[in-house]
Amino acid sequence: MKFPIAVTLAGALLGGCASMSSSPTPAMASEGVLVGPNRMTLYTFDRDVAGSGKSVCNGPCATNWPPLMASGGDKDGGDYTVITRDDGQKQWALRGKPLYYWAKDTKPGDKTGDGFNNVWRVARP
């Protein structure tokens, strides 16, 4: 009788480890737009070329539009990819478009950057 309990326990432990190894989704849908783990609205920049693996928003631009950063262990999954920024840091992209926050959004639900300079758009699922 000890053997079935050990097999069940081992299966449960291995199943838990398998679910931990996959990267979590970096964003989620809320009220029709994508939000980051902090529940703040995410944006895309029209001047970024989808699929290029690059962000053209660097320096002062990235101060106003902070990138949705990825960690070194994050991996591509589904529509999400990890790109390398000019400074070597990692950033999440959706369908090849890098994702950003807007520094002037102050609380979850704010979308004040949508349409800014006619080149910034809320990211949609």
C-alpha positions in Angstrom: 0.0 0.0 0.0 2.9 2.4 0.5 3.9 2.2 -3.2 0.7 3.8 -4.6 1.0 6.7 -2.1 4.6 7.3 -3.2 3.7 7.2 -6.9 0.8 9.6 -6.3 3.0 12.0 -4.3 5.8 11.8 -6.9 3.3 12.5 -9.7 1.9 15.5 -7.9 5.4 16.9 -7.2 6.5 16.5 -10.8 3.3 18.1 -12.1 3.9 21.1 -9.9 7.4 21.4 -11.1 6.3 21.2 -14.7 3.9 24.1 -14.3 6.6 26.2 -12.6 9.0 25.9 -15.5 6.9 27.7 -18.1 7.2 31.5 -18.3 4.1 33.3 -17.0 2.2 35.5 -19.5 3.7 39.0 -19.1 0.4 40.8 -19.6 -3.3 40.2 -19.2 -6.5 41.7 -20.7 -8.5 44.2 -18.6 -11.3 46.3 -19.9 -10.3 45.6 -23.6 -6.7 46.5 -23.2 -3.5 44.8 -22.0 -2.1 45.6 -18.6 1.2 44.6 -17.1 1.7 42.7 -13.8 1.2 46.0 -11.9 -2.2 46.3 -13.6 -1.1 49.5 -15.5 -2.1 50.0 -19.2 0.4 48.8 -21.8 1.1 50.6 -25.1 2.7 50.1 -28.5 4.7 52.6 -30.5 3.9 53.0 -34.2 7.6 53.7 -35.0 8.6 50.2 -33.8 8.8 47.7 -36.7 6.9 44.6 -35.8 9.2 41.5 -35.8 12.4 43.5 -36.0 13.4 42.5 -32.5 14.2 46.1 -31.7 12.7 49.0 -29.8 13.3 52.5 -31.2 12.2 54.1 -27.9 15.4 54.5 -26.0 17.0 57.2 -23.7 14.6 60.0 -22.8 11.8 58.2 -24.7 12.1 55.2 -22.4 11.9 57.5 -19.4 8.5 58.7 -20.5 7.5 55.3 -21.9 9.1 52.7 -19.6 9.5 49.3 -21.3 7.7 46.2 -20.0 10.9 44.5 -18.9 11.6 40.8 -19.2 14.0 38.9 -16.9 16.9 36.9 -18.2 15.0 33.6 -17.7 11.8 34.7 -19.5 11.1 32.8 -22.8 9.0 33.5 -25.9 5.5 32.0 -25.6 2.4 32.3 -27.8 2.1 35.9 -29.1 4.8 37.1 -26.7 8.5 37.4 -27.5 11.5 38.7 -25.7 13.6 41.3 -27.5 16.9 42.8 -26.6 17.0 46.6 -26.2 19.9 48.8 -27.2 21.2 48.8 -23.6 21.2 45.0 -23.6 18.2 44.7 -21.3 15.3 42.4 -22.2 11.8 43.7 -23.1 8.5 42.0 -23.8 6.8 42.3 -27.2 3.4 41.3 -28.4 3.1 40.0 -31.9 6.5 41.5 -32.6 5.7 45.0 -31.2 7.5 46.1 -28.0 5.3 46.9 -25.0 5.6 50.0 -22.8 3.9 51.8 -19.9 3.2 55.6 -20.0 4.8 57.5 -17.1 1.8 59.9 -16.8 -0.7 57.1 -16.1 -1.0 57.2 -12.4 -3.4 54.4 -11.5 -4.7 51.1 -13.0 -7.3 51.9 -15.7 -5.6 55.1 -16.8 -5.1 55.2 -20.6 -3.9 58.8 -21.0 -1.2 57.8 -23.5 -3.6 56.4 -26.1 -3.1 58.5 -29.3 -0.3 60.5 -27.8 1.5 62.4 -30.7 -0.6 60.1 -32.9 2.0 57.3 -32.6 1.2 55.7 -29.2 -1.6 53.2 -28.9 -3.0 51.1 -26.1 -2.0 47.5 -26.6 -5.0 45.2 -27.2 -5.3 41.5 -26.7 
